[in-house]
Amino acid sequence: MKADVDVLYAQLRSGACASPGTFASNWGHLIRVVNEMKPMLSEPGVKETLVLKDVELMADLLAMTHSVEIIENFMRCLEHQA
């Protein structure tokens, strides 16, 4: 899953999307993968084990999940304003 997320993040960050539709599609895939990942990170002992085994991976995963949550909250805010 992490490799998939890395590819999606790279595409979204590069600004090289062919169209807004491509960007939206990649964003949708990123949200789906992150939402699949979040329950696993919430299981007892998973975060602790990741911190012990690979602190950089754990930091990456948290940054990814948090950034997606922030953008989703922003999108909801925009929906309420419309």
N, CA, C and O atoms as a GROMACS GRO file, in nm:
protein
  328
    1MET      N    1   0.082  -0.120   0.000
    1MET     CA    2   0.000   0.000   0.000
    1MET      C    3   0.086   0.126   0.000
    1MET      O    4   0.055   0.223  -0.068
    2LYS      N    5   0.194   0.123   0.076
    2LYS     CA    6   0.280   0.241   0.086
    2LYS      C    7   0.337   0.277  -0.050
    2LYS      O    8   0.345   0.394  -0.085
    3ALA      N    9   0.376   0.177  -0.128
    3ALA     CA   10   0.429   0.204  -0.262
    3ALA      C   11   0.324   0.270  -0.350
    3ALA      O   12   0.355   0.362  -0.426
    4ASP      N   13   0.200   0.224  -0.341
    4ASP     CA   14   0.091   0.285  -0.418
    4ASP      C   15   0.070   0.431  -0.378
    4ASP      O   16   0.052   0.518  -0.462
    5VAL      N   17   0.073   0.455  -0.248
    5VAL     CA   18   0.055   0.591  -0.198
    5VAL      C   19   0.169   0.680  -0.245
    5VAL      O   20   0.146   0.795  -0.284
    6ASP      N   21   0.292   0.629  -0.242
    6ASP     CA   22   0.406   0.707  -0.288
    6ASP      C   23   0.391   0.748  -0.434
    6ASP      O   24   0.422   0.862  -0.470
    7VAL      N   25   0.344   0.657  -0.518
    7VAL     CA   26   0.325   0.687  -0.661
    7VAL      C   27   0.218   0.796  -0.677
    7VAL      O   28   0.237   0.891  -0.752
    8LEU      N   29   0.107   0.780  -0.605
    8LEU     CA   30   0.000   0.879  -0.615
    8LEU      C   31   0.046   1.016  -0.565
    8LEU      O   32   0.016   1.117  -0.628
    9TYR      N   33   0.117   1.019  -0.453
    9TYR     CA   34   0.169   1.145  -0.401
    9TYR      C   35   0.263   1.210  -0.502
    9TYR      O   36   0.257   1.331  -0.524
   10ALA      N   37   0.350   1.132  -0.562
   10ALA     CA   38   0.444   1.187  -0.660
   10ALA      C   39   0.370   1.248  -0.778
   10ALA      O   40   0.405   1.356  -0.824
   11GLN      N   41   0.268   1.179  -0.826
   11GLN     CA   42   0.191   1.232  -0.938
   11GLN      C   43   0.115   1.360  -0.900
   11GLN      O   44   0.111   1.455  -0.977
   12LEU      N   45   0.057   1.361  -0.781
   12LEU     CA   46  -0.019   1.478  -0.738
   12LEU      C   47   0.073   1.598  -0.710
   12LEU      O   48   0.036   1.712  -0.736
   13ARG      N   49   0.192   1.571  -0.658
   13ARG     CA   50   0.286   1.678  -0.627
   13ARG      C   51   0.355   1.734  -0.751
   13ARG      O   52   0.390   1.852  -0.753
   14SER      N   53   0.374   1.652  -0.852
   14SER     CA   54   0.453   1.693  -0.969
   14SER      C   55   0.384   1.800  -1.052
   14SER      O   56   0.451   1.877  -1.121
   15GLY      N   57   0.253   1.806  -1.046
   15GLY     CA   58   0.181   1.902  -1.126
   15GLY      C   59   0.174   1.863  -1.273
   15GLY      O   60   0.137   1.943  -1.358
   16ALA      N   61   0.210   1.737  -1.301
   16ALA     CA   62   0.215   1.691  -1.440
   16ALA      C   63   0.089   1.615  -1.482
   16ALA      O   64   0.093   1.538  -1.577
   17CYS      N   65  -0.020   1.637  -1.412
   17CYS     CA   66  -0.145   1.568  -1.448
   17CYS      C   67  -0.193   1.620  -1.584
   17CYS      O   68  -0.181   1.739  -1.614
   18ALA      N   69  -0.247   1.530  -1.664
   18ALA     CA   70  -0.293   1.566  -1.799
   18ALA      C   71  -0.414   1.658  -1.795
   18ALA      O   72  -0.435   1.738  -1.886
   19SER      N   73  -0.494   1.646  -1.689
   19SER     CA   74  -0.616   1.726  -1.681
   19SER      C   75  -0.663   1.730  -1.535
   19SER      O   76  -0.616   1.652  -1.452
   20PRO      N   77  -0.755   1.821  -1.504
   20PRO     CA   78  -0.814   1.820  -1.370
   20PRO      C   79  -0.882   1.686  -1.338
   20PRO      O   80  -0.884   1.643  -1.223
   21GLY      N   81  -0.936   1.622  -1.441
   21GLY     CA   82  -0.998   1.491  -1.420
   21GLY      C   83  -0.897   1.386  -1.376
   21GLY      O   84  -0.926   1.303  -1.290
   22THR      N   85  -0.778   1.391  -1.434
   22THR     CA   86  -0.671   1.299  -1.393
   22THR      C   87  -0.630   1.326  -1.250
   22THR      O   88  -0.610   1.233  -1.171
   23PHE      N   89  -0.616   1.455  -1.217
   23PHE     CA   90  -0.581   1.491  -1.080
   23PHE      C   91  -0.687   1.439  -0.983
   23PHE      O   92  -0.655   1.379  -0.881
   24ALA      N   93  -0.814   1.462  -1.015
   24ALA     CA   94  -0.924   1.418  -0.929
   24ALA      C   95  -0.925   1.266  -0.915
   24ALA      O   96  -0.951   1.213  -0.807
   25SER      N   97  -0.898   1.196  -1.024
   25SER     CA   98  -0.893   1.050  -1.020
   25SER      C   99  -0.781   1.002  -0.928
   25SER      O  100  -0.801   0.913  -0.845
   26ASN      N  101  -0.662   1.062  -0.943
   26ASN     CA  102  -0.550   1.026  -0.856
   26ASN      C  103  -0.581   1.058  -0.710
   26ASN      O  104  -0.548   0.981  -0.620
   27TRP      N  105  -0.645   1.174  -0.688
   27TRP     CA  106  -0.682   1.212  -0.552
   27TRP      C  107  -0.780   1.110  -0.494
   27TRP      O  108  -0.767   1.072  -0.378
   28GLY      N  109  -0.877   1.068  -0.573
   28GLY     CA  110  -0.973   0.967  -0.527
   28GLY      C  111  -0.906   0.836  -0.491
   28GLY      O  112  -0.941   0.773  -0.392
   29HIS      N  113  -0.810   0.795  -0.572
   29HIS     CA  114  -0.736   0.671  -0.542
   29HIS      C  115  -0.656   0.687  -0.413
   29HIS      O  116  -0.650   0.595  -0.331
   30LEU      N  117  -0.594   0.804  -0.395
   30LEU     CA  118  -0.517   0.829  -0.273
   30LEU      C  119  -0.606   0.821  -0.150
   30LEU      O  120  -0.570   0.758  -0.050
   31ILE      N  121  -0.722   0.883  -0.157
   31ILE     CA  122  -0.816   0.879  -0.044
   31ILE      C  123  -0.856   0.735  -0.013
   31ILE      O  124  -0.860   0.695   0.103
   32ARG      N  125  -0.885   0.657  -0.117
   32ARG     CA  126  -0.926   0.518  -0.098
   32ARG      C  127  -0.815   0.439  -0.028
   32ARG      O  128  -0.841   0.368   0.069
   33VAL      N  129  -0.692   0.451  -0.076
   33VAL     CA  130  -0.581   0.374  -0.019
   33VAL      C  131  -0.554   0.418   0.125
   33VAL      O  132  -0.532   0.333   0.213
   34VAL      N  133  -0.555   0.548   0.150
   34VAL     CA  134  -0.531   0.597   0.286
   34VAL      C  135  -0.643   0.551   0.379
   34VAL      O  136  -0.616   0.512   0.493
   35ASN      N  137  -0.768   0.554   0.333
   35ASN     CA  138  -0.878   0.508   0.417
   35ASN      C  139  -0.871   0.359   0.445
   35ASN      O  140  -0.919   0.313   0.549
   36GLU      N  141  -0.813   0.282   0.354
   36GLU     CA  142  -0.791   0.139   0.379
   36GLU      C  143  -0.678   0.119   0.481
   36GLU      O  144  -0.679   0.023   0.558
   37MET      N  145  -0.583   0.209   0.481
   37MET     CA  146  -0.466   0.198   0.568
   37MET      C  147  -0.497   0.239   0.712
   37MET      O  148  -0.442   0.181   0.806
   38LYS      N  149  -0.584   0.338   0.730
   38LYS     CA  150  -0.610   0.393   0.863
   38LYS      C  151  -0.656   0.289   0.965
   38LYS      O  152  -0.607   0.291   1.078
   39PRO      N  153  -0.748   0.198   0.931
   39PRO     CA  154  -0.788   0.099   1.033
   39PRO      C  155  -0.672   0.009   1.077
   39PRO      O  156  -0.664  -0.031   1.193
   40MET      N  157  -0.582  -0.021   0.984
   40MET     CA  158  -0.466  -0.104   1.021
   40MET      C  159  -0.377  -0.031   1.120
   40MET      O  160  -0.324  -0.092   1.213
   41LEU      N  161  -0.360   0.099   1.100
   41LEU     CA  162  -0.276   0.176   1.190
   41LEU      C  163  -0.340   0.192   1.328
   41LEU      O  164  -0.271   0.220   1.426
   42SER      N  165  -0.472   0.174   1.335
   42SER     CA  166  -0.544   0.187   1.462
   42SER      C  167  -0.546   0.058   1.544
   42SER      O  168  -0.586   0.059   1.660
   43GLU      N  169  -0.503  -0.052   1.483
   43GLU     CA  170  -0.502  -0.178   1.556
   43GLU      C  171  -0.400  -0.172   1.669
   43GLU      O  172  -0.293  -0.113   1.653
   44PRO      N  173  -0.432  -0.234   1.782
   44PRO     CA  174  -0.342  -0.230   1.897
   44PRO      C  175  -0.201  -0.282   1.861
   44PRO      O  176  -0.185  -0.388   1.801
   45GLY      N  177  -0.103  -0.204   1.899
   45GLY     CA  178   0.036  -0.243   1.883
   45GLY      C  179   0.099  -0.213   1.749
   45GLY      O  180   0.221  -0.221   1.736
   46VAL      N  181   0.019  -0.179   1.648
   46VAL     CA  182   0.075  -0.157   1.514
   46VAL      C  183   0.165  -0.034   1.512
   46VAL      O  184   0.278  -0.042   1.465
   47LYS      N  185   0.117   0.079   1.563
   47LYS     CA  186   0.199   0.200   1.562
   47LYS      C  187   0.326   0.181   1.644
   47LYS      O  188   0.434   0.223   1.603
   48GLU      N  189   0.312   0.117   1.758
   48GLU     CA  190   0.427   0.096   1.845
   48GLU      C  191   0.533   0.009   1.776
   48GLU      O  192   0.653   0.036   1.784
   49THR      N  193   0.486  -0.096   1.708
   49THR     CA  194   0.578  -0.185   1.637
   49THR      C  195   0.646  -0.112   1.522
   49THR      O  196   0.767  -0.126   1.502
   50LEU      N  197   0.570  -0.033   1.447
   50LEU     CA  198   0.629   0.043   1.337
   50LEU      C  199   0.733   0.143   1.388
   50LEU      O  200   0.838   0.160   1.326
   51VAL      N  201   0.704   0.208   1.499
   51VAL     CA  202   0.800   0.304   1.555
   51VAL      C  203   0.930   0.232   1.592
   51VAL      O  204   1.039   0.285   1.570
   52LEU      N  205   0.918   0.113   1.647
   52LEU     CA  206   1.038   0.038   1.685
   52LEU      C  207   1.114  -0.015   1.564
   52LEU      O  208   1.237  -0.016   1.564
   53LYS      N  209   1.042  -0.059   1.462
   53LYS     CA  210   1.105  -0.123   1.346
   53LYS      C  211   1.149  -0.022   1.240
   53LYS      O  212   1.256  -0.037   1.181
   54ASP      N  213   1.066   0.081   1.216
   54ASP     CA  214   1.095   0.175   1.108
   54ASP      C  215   1.026   0.308   1.137
   54ASP      O  216   0.916   0.333   1.090
   55VAL      N  217   1.091   0.391   1.215
   55VAL     CA  218   1.032   0.518   1.257
   55VAL      C  219   1.006   0.610   1.137
   55VAL      O  220   0.909   0.686   1.138
   56GLU      N  221   1.089   0.603   1.035
   56GLU     CA  222   1.068   0.686   0.917
   56GLU      C  223   0.939   0.645   0.843
   56GLU      O  224   0.863   0.730   0.798
   57LEU      N  225   0.916   0.515   0.832
   57LEU     CA  226   0.793   0.467   0.770
   57LEU      C  227   0.673   0.513   0.850
   57LEU      O  228   0.574   0.558   0.793
   58MET      N  229   0.680   0.502   0.981
   58MET     CA  230   0.568   0.544   1.065
   58MET      C  231   0.540   0.692   1.048
   58MET      O  232   0.425   0.733   1.038
   59ALA      N  233   0.644   0.773   1.045
   59ALA     CA  234   0.627   0.917   1.025
   59ALA      C  235   0.565   0.945   0.889
   59ALA      O  236   0.477   1.031   0.877
   60ASP      N  237   0.610   0.875   0.787
   60ASP     CA  238   0.554   0.890   0.652
   60ASP      C  239   0.405   0.856   0.650
   60ASP      O  240   0.325   0.931   0.594
   61LEU      N  241   0.370   0.744   0.710
   61LEU     CA  242   0.230   0.700   0.711
   61LEU      C  243   0.141   0.800   0.785
   61LEU      O  244   0.030   0.830   0.739
   62LEU      N  245   0.189   0.850   0.897
   62LEU     CA  246   0.110   0.948   0.971
   62LEU      C  247   0.096   1.078   0.892
   62LEU      O  248  -0.011   1.138   0.889
   63ALA      N  249   0.204   1.122   0.829
   63ALA     CA  250   0.198   1.245   0.749
   63ALA      C  251   0.099   1.229   0.634
   63ALA      O  252   0.022   1.321   0.605
   64MET      N  253   0.101   1.114   0.570
   64MET     CA  254   0.009   1.090   0.459
   64MET      C  255  -0.136   1.088   0.505
   64MET      O  256  -0.221   1.153   0.445
   65THR      N  257  -0.163   1.014   0.610
   65THR     CA  258  -0.302   1.005   0.657
   65THR      C  259  -0.350   1.141   0.706
   65THR      O  260  -0.465   1.178   0.682
   66HIS      N  261  -0.264   1.214   0.775
   66HIS     CA  262  -0.306   1.344   0.826
   66HIS      C  263  -0.326   1.445   0.713
   66HIS      O  264  -0.421   1.524   0.718
   67SER      N  265  -0.240   1.443   0.613
   67SER     CA  266  -0.256   1.539   0.503
   67SER      C  267  -0.385   1.512   0.426
   67SER      O  268  -0.453   1.606   0.385
   68VAL      N  269  -0.420   1.385   0.406
   68VAL     CA  270  -0.545   1.353   0.338
   68VAL      C  271  -0.664   1.399   0.422
   68VAL      O  272  -0.760   1.453   0.368
   69GLU      N  273  -0.657   1.379   0.553
   69GLU     CA  274  -0.765   1.424   0.641
   69GLU      C  275  -0.780   1.576   0.635
   69GLU      O  276  -0.893   1.627   0.635
   70ILE      N  277  -0.670   1.649   0.630
   70ILE     CA  278  -0.675   1.795   0.625
   70ILE      C  279  -0.743   1.841   0.496
   70ILE      O  280  -0.830   1.927   0.500
   71ILE      N  281  -0.703   1.784   0.384
   71ILE     CA  282  -0.762   1.825   0.257
   71ILE      C  283  -0.910   1.785   0.251
   71ILE      O  284  -0.993   1.861   0.200
   72GLU      N  285  -0.944   1.666   0.305
   72GLU     CA  286  -1.085   1.627   0.308
   72GLU      C  287  -1.167   1.726   0.391
   72GLU      O  288  -1.278   1.761   0.353
   73ASN      N  289  -1.112   1.771   0.504
   73ASN     CA  290  -1.182   1.870   0.586
   73ASN      C  291  -1.199   2.001   0.511
   73ASN      O  292  -1.304   2.064   0.520
   74PHE      N  293  -1.098   2.042   0.438
   74PHE     CA  294  -1.107   2.164   0.357
   74PHE      C  295  -1.217   2.150   0.251
   74PHE      O  296  -1.295   2.243   0.229
   75MET      N  297  -1.222   2.035   0.186
   75MET     CA  298  -1.324   2.011   0.084
   75MET      C  299  -1.464   2.016   0.145
   75MET      O  300  -1.556   2.072   0.084
   76ARG      N  301  -1.481   1.958   0.263
   76ARG     CA  302  -1.610   1.964   0.331
   76ARG      C  303  -1.647   2.109   0.365
   76ARG      O  304  -1.763   2.149   0.355
   77CYS      N  305  -1.547   2.187   0.406
   77CYS     CA  306  -1.569   2.328   0.435
   77CYS      C  307  -1.618   2.401   0.311
   77CYS      O  308  -1.712   2.481   0.318
   78LEU      N  309  -1.556   2.373   0.198
   78LEU     CA  310  -1.599   2.435   0.072
   78LEU      C  311  -1.742   2.394   0.036
   78LEU      O  312  -1.820   2.476  -0.014
   79GLU      N  313  -1.775   2.268   0.060
   79GLU     CA  314  -1.911   2.221   0.030
   79GLU      C  315  -2.014   2.297   0.113
   79GLU      O  316  -2.121   2.331   0.063
   80HIS      N  317  -1.982   2.324   0.239
   80HIS     CA  318  -2.075   2.395   0.326
   80HIS      C  319  -2.092   2.541   0.284
   80HIS      O  320  -2.196   2.602   0.308
   81GLN      N  321  -1.990   2.596   0.220
   81GLN     CA  322  -1.996   2.735   0.175
   81GLN      C  323  -2.073   2.751   0.045
   81GLN      O  324  -2.124   2.859   0.014
   82ALA      N  325  -2.081   2.641  -0.033
   82ALA     CA  326  -2.145   2.649  -0.165
   82ALA      C  327  -2.295   2.661  -0.156
   82ALA      O  328  -2.363   2.668  -0.259
   0.00000   0.00000   0.00000
